Amino acid sequence: MNANFSQPGDHRLEARTITVYKPVLVETSEVAAFCLLRDISSSGMMAKTYIEFAENSAIKVTFGCDFAVEGQVVWCNDGRMGIQFEESIDVSLLLQQLSVGLPSGLKRRSPRLQIRTSAHVSLDGRRVPVELIDISQNGLKLSAPYLQPEDEVTIELEGIGIKKANVRWMHTGIAGLKFHVPLDFSQLAEWVIEQQLRKDNDSGSLLRLPAAKGGADDR
């Protein structure tokens, strides 16, 4: 395994470290969360995090819907964390794939987090409860068999508010929706943590919001 990915302010990063601003999904055995990738090299990465992870925790990082890497949390403080990958990755190829898209020409979807919670959908003056299945910055998936492709609806999520969206597809009672305006990344990242905290109050020692959040370089 390569040397630890450096702490903020440590200038001994690898020469091939690249600074980027990309949303990623990180998962441990206790929690799944959105983070903002800041620096990446072939051996590790540094990201802005909205929750504190224990050092040495095994972690999975998903950069898109079709690429993930296993690793370990090396450090986590002040709303940032360093992750060391189990195996080296080709950073140039990864960033090219994320920028160019799929071979079919379709744009790669942003990372989606599977999370079950209640929501409401309004359509043609009717407001009904639905179950959320997963969510990303750009859209979500619902259990809503009465919706049809191209329907324009209003989604209500407690803690996020009201969002307009279009139904992109339907399959066996499951609807895929795209927001008219993407969610604010910080709001989404904090919201998914709050949902998990509500469902698992016993994990307070593992699920902790960083003491310092925000800042001029949040993007």
C-alpha positions in Angstrom: 0.0 0.0 0.0 1.3 3.5 -0.9 2.1 6.3 1.6 -0.8 8.0 3.4 -2.6 10.7 1.5 -1.4 13.9 3.1 -3.2 16.1 5.6 -4.4 19.6 4.5 -1.4 22.0 4.4 1.1 19.1 3.9 2.9 19.9 0.6 4.3 16.4 0.3 1.5 15.3 -1.9 2.3 13.2 -5.0 3.4 15.2 -8.0 0.5 13.8 -10.0 -2.1 15.0 -7.5 -4.9 16.7 -9.4 -7.4 19.2 -7.9 -11.0 18.7 -9.0 -14.5 19.5 -7.7 -16.7 16.4 -8.2 -19.5 14.9 -6.1 -18.8 11.3 -4.9 -20.6 8.8 -2.8 -18.8 7.2 0.1 -20.0 4.2 2.1 -18.8 2.5 5.2 -20.5 -0.3 7.2 -22.3 2.4 9.2 -23.3 5.1 6.8 -23.5 6.3 3.2 -22.9 9.9 2.4 -22.1 12.4 -0.4 -18.8 14.1 -0.3 -17.1 16.7 -2.6 -13.9 15.4 -4.1 -11.1 18.0 -3.9 -7.7 16.3 -4.6 -7.0 13.0 -6.1 -3.9 10.9 -7.0 -3.4 7.3 -8.1 -3.1 6.3 -4.4 -5.7 8.4 -2.6 -7.9 11.4 -2.4 -9.0 14.3 -0.2 -12.6 15.3 0.1 -14.9 17.8 1.9 -17.2 15.7 4.1 -20.4 16.5 5.9 -19.9 13.8 8.6 -17.0 12.6 10.6 -15.6 9.2 9.8 -13.4 7.1 12.2 -9.8 6.7 11.1 -8.9 3.4 9.6 -12.5 2.7 8.6 -12.9 0.7 5.5 -14.7 2.8 2.9 -16.0 2.5 -0.7 -15.9 5.5 -3.0 -18.2 5.7 -6.0 -17.2 8.4 -8.6 -20.1 7.6 -10.9 -22.7 5.0 -11.5 -20.1 2.6 -13.0 -16.8 3.1 -11.2 -16.0 2.5 -7.5 -12.8 1.9 -5.5 -12.2 0.5 -2.0 -10.0 2.2 0.5 -9.4 3.3 4.1 -10.0 6.5 5.9 -6.5 7.9 6.9 -7.7 11.0 8.7 -10.8 13.1 9.1 -11.0 16.6 10.7 -12.3 20.1 10.1 -14.9 18.9 7.6 -12.3 17.1 5.4 -10.9 13.6 5.1 -8.1 11.7 3.5 -8.7 8.3 1.9 -6.0 5.9 0.8 -7.0 3.5 -2.0 -6.4 -0.3 -1.7 -5.2 -0.3 -5.3 -3.8 2.4 -7.5 -6.1 3.9 -10.1 -5.6 5.7 -13.4 -6.6 9.2 -12.5 -6.3 10.6 -16.1 -8.6 7.9 -17.4 -11.1 8.3 -14.6 -11.4 12.1 -15.1 -11.7 11.6 -18.9 -14.5 9.1 -18.4 -16.3 11.4 -16.0 -16.0 14.3 -18.4 -16.7 12.6 -21.7 -19.6 10.4 -20.7 -20.7 6.9 -21.7 -19.7 5.2 -25.0 -23.3 5.5 -26.0 -22.9 9.3 -25.9 -25.2 9.7 -22.9 -24.0 11.8 -20.0 -22.9 9.9 -16.9 -25.3 10.2 -14.1 -24.2 11.8 -10.8 -23.8 9.4 -7.9 -27.0 8.2 -6.4 -27.6 7.3 -2.8 -30.2 4.6 -2.0 -32.4 5.9 0.8 -35.9 5.0 1.8 -38.1 7.8 3.2 -41.5 9.4 2.7 -42.3 12.2 0.3 -45.3 13.8 -1.4 -46.0 14.2 -5.1 -48.5 16.8 -6.5 -49.9 16.2 -10.0 -53.0 17.9 -11.5 -54.1 19.2 -8.2 -53.8 15.9 -6.4 -51.2 15.5 -3.6 -50.3 11.9 -2.6 -47.7 10.3 -0.4 -44.9 8.3 -2.1 -41.8 6.4 -1.1 -38.4 7.7 -2.1 -36.0 5.0 -3.3 -32.8 6.9 -4.2 -31.7 10.5 -4.8 -28.9 12.5 -6.5 -28.4 16.2 -7.2 -30.2 15.8 -10.5 -33.1 13.6 -9.7 -34.6 10.8 -7.7 -36.5 7.5 -7.9 -39.9 6.9 -6.4 -42.4 4.1 -5.9 -45.3 5.8 -7.7 -47.2 3.5 -10.0 -49.7 6.1 -11.1 -47.2 8.5 -12.7 -46.5 8.5 -16.5 -43.4 9.5 -18.6 -43.3 13.2 -19.3 -45.6 14.1 -16.3 -44.5 17.4 -14.7 -44.9 17.1 -10.9 -44.0 18.8 -7.7 -42.0 16.8 -5.1 -42.1 17.7 -1.4 -39.3 16.3 0.8 -39.2 17.3 4.4 -36.0 19.2 5.1 -35.4 20.1 1.4 -38.7 21.7 0.4 -40.6 21.8 -2.8 -38.9 20.9 -6.1 -40.4 20.6 -9.6 -39.5 17.6 -11.7 -40.3 15.7 -14.8 -41.0 11.9 -15.0 -38.3 10.5 -17.3 -39.2 6.8 -17.2 -41.6 4.3 -15.6 -41.0 0.6 -14.9 -43.1 -1.8 -12.8 -44.4 1.0 -10.6 -41.0 2.7 -10.2 -40.6 6.3 -11.6 -37.4 8.1 -12.4 -37.6 11.8 -12.1 -35.3 14.7 -13.1 -35.4 18.0 -11.2 -35.9 21.2 -13.2 -33.1 22.7 -11.1 -30.5 20.5 -9.5 -30.4 20.3 -5.7 -27.7 22.4 -3.9 -25.0 19.9 -3.1 -24.4 21.0 0.5 -28.1 20.8 1.2 -28.4 17.3 -0.3 -25.3 16.1 1.5 -26.5 17.3 4.9 -30.0 16.0 4.3 -29.1 12.4 3.6 -27.0 12.4 6.8 -29.9 13.8 8.8 -32.2 11.1 7.4 -29.8 8.4 8.6 -29.3 10.0 12.0 -33.0 9.9 12.6 -33.2 6.2 11.8 -30.2 5.2 13.9 -29.9 7.3 17.1 -27.6 4.6 18.6 -24.8 5.4 16.1 -24.2 8.9 17.5 -20.5 8.1 18.1 -20.0 7.2 14.5 -22.3 9.6 12.8 -21.2 13.1 13.7 -21.5 16.3 11.8 -18.2 18.2 11.4 -17.7 21.0 13.9 -16.8 23.4 11.1 -18.8 23.6 7.9 -19.0 26.0 5.0 -16.3 28.3 3.7 -15.4 30.3 0.7 -14.1 27.3 -1.3 -17.3 25.2 -1.0 -18.5 24.4 -4.5 
